[in-house]
Amino acid sequence: MRPGGEPSCPTFTPFHRGGTGPPLVCLHGFTDTWRTWELVLPALERHHDALAPTLAGHAGGQPITGDIGDTVLADAVERSMDEAGFERAHIVGNSLGGFVSLQLASRGRAETV
């Protein structure tokens, strides 16, 4: 499944999912979107079921409602993992995504970080 189609498609999507294999979650940095992973996703998808969400509160990601705390992003990614059927996943992140990756690892959701 490729929401928005191929990478050249101008339609904005709040996440990308593709490939087959062990689950992999790719988390972008502050003020970015899932498209930060666009160039490497084809290679990752050869070996993984890759999910690259846009983090909550970022361009087109889930809106943040209520109080903003230090767990709101990890909570949102955890919901995305649940919706994707990922109990645990290999998680990769850069910048803010790396911080969220470590939070998910502390919750037991990461196979590796």
Buried (B, 14 or more C-beta within 10 A) or exposed (E): EEBBEEEEEEEEBBBBBBBEEBBBBBBBBEEBBBBBBEEEBEEBBEEBBBBBBBBBBBEEBBEBEEEEEEEBBBBBBBEBBEEBEBEBBBBBBBBBBBBBBBBBBEEEBBBEB
